[in-house]
Amino acid sequence: METLKIFAPATVSNVTCGFDILGFPVEAPGDIMTFRKTENKEIRITRISGADSIPLETNRNIAGVVSRKMLEDNNMPFGLEIELDKGIVPGSGIGSSGASAAGTAFAVNVLLKKKYTEKELVPYAMLGEMSASGTRHADNVAPAIYGGFILIRSYDPLDIIRLDYPDDLYCTLFHPLVEIKTRDARDILKKTLALDAAIKQWGNVAGLVTGLLKKDYDLIARSMEDVVAEPVRSLLIPDYHKLKNAALENGALGCGISGSGPSVFALMRGEKTAEKVKNAMVKAYRDTGIDFNAYVSKIATDGVKIIS
Amino acid sequence: METLKIFAPATVSNVTCGFDILGFPVEAPGDIMTFRKTENKEIRITRISGADSIPLETNRNIAGVVSRKMLEDNNMPFGLEIELDKGIVPGSGIGSSGASAAGTAFAVNVLLKKKYTEKELVPYAMLGEMSASGTRHADNVAPAIYGGFILIRSYDPLDIIRLDYPDDLYCTLFHPLVEIKTRDARDILKKTLALDAAIKQWGNVAGLVTGLLKKDYDLIARSMEDVVAEPVRSLLIPDYHKLKNAALENGALGCGISGSGPSVFALMRGEKTAEKVKNAMVKAYRDTGIDFNAYVSKIATDGVKIIS
């Protein structure tokens, strides 16, 4: 029977001021997922490597939930065996569950002979996010499916827009190996916002989007400020401000929390500056005694990709 | 002595989702202001036509406040006689005080041999706004000074960005002749916002800015939604929803409250549609028994202009 192997990228969501509406994938890290069609209609997660905490039971596994819904909706006469090689650490804030959800939606769509558009795949992938975090968000799965810099203008109706962005925009990802559950990071947020703070945030969102579209690096840099989530979520990340200062002092356009953390991301013009920022963040964190992973990548123009 | 006559345009601020950060001037209506240098250092408002409520006393008149500060800061050896022909009704929500403030800042700068940049003029004009409404806002004066579609990304520091926008974007302005004080319209707003509403608003702001820059009319239309000010401020405008429905049913991309109201604006592609929308709004309002003014204009690429 047919076998499909795909790469599902990590994603940075929120992107400072773009809380719940902006995101982009990176070239690495990412997950490898293998989908094998079976003659019986069962869906089985046969192997998971790289993450102990992810359940194998189909109904509790994101890939299981997403693929079952897609196969059932289409009354397909086959089942699946799914293998998951996690390159993204769960709870890292760089879209671990989003990669599984988006990768599954993408792969099952290939097995369904690309019946669905990218936009139609997003709600399927969001089901997976919902099962993992309890919230209906698209700012990891949409960038993972579409590739590039993505705006989710609206959730209801779902409205996803590809933003132009400068070619030489690089991202440094720094993942301190402490776990924050998306659910906890949501709970720490205030449910209301002062009007003044909200105005600041949407002024910056408008600036960031304009900066991306016009390739205006100064404007991107001036706009990368988050007055909503960073003030509280940064409290959950040991030595957050050391990391941020290291990034900004070494040429980052801006720096913030990736998703709900604990990963921290920075955007730079060019790979050389991105490497310099990575080294500075590594140096700044060495004394904490906390392990970490660090990556440099272009903003990925592709989302999920077929490997074989 | 030297005499300078200028035109200061009406402006639409907020522009639905862009509360406090977006605005543009129109080609009409506007004020005519005449500035005459005098040998003594006194500043006198010698004549005001078209508005009974505006005080002649220099210290209580916007043009007086702005020009005095500019002349004093530069220790200039002359004074001014200022005549004001109001084409913009005070309290209309289309930047009546903003036009006086921006017009004065612009004109005095000409008399100062253009010492100041546009950006440097904005804080002077904001002083005038402050004296009139008690709030420090720039979303009328910045568009009136710069021209075009303007984003105020940040107030502190002041960061003003010209946005690209489609050439054939037209505005219909409909002014019901009921007065709303900016101060009252501010007071009716809630000082806090649900996080969900704020996310909707900045998703729309990002969409509107992207739509303008990419000349994507559908995206402009989808993004023109205001979940912050419209729900409460529309209560102050008699038959607001009749006007809005008339606009949307006749081809408007979007429709909302101009500034703090009561004027209502709509954006259209092309002059013909703008005229059609104007006629539909006029028809929808005829039964209310409330007088009104209605205008059609391109978004003005110029702000304040020298007449002679």
Interface residues (C-beta under 8 A of the other chain):
Chain A: C17 G18 F19 D20 I21 L22 L151 I152 R153 S154 Y155 D159 I161 L163 D164 L189 K190 K191 T192 L193 A194 L195 A198 I199 K200 Q201 W202 G203 N204 V205 A206 G207 V209 T210 L213 K214 L219 R222 S223 V228
Chain B: C17 G18 F19 D20 I21 L22 L151 I152 R153 S154 Y155 D159 I161 L163 D164 L189 K190 K191 T192 L193 A194 L195 A198 I199 K200 Q201 W202 G203 N204 V205 A206 G207 V209 T210 L213 K214 L219 R222 S223 V228
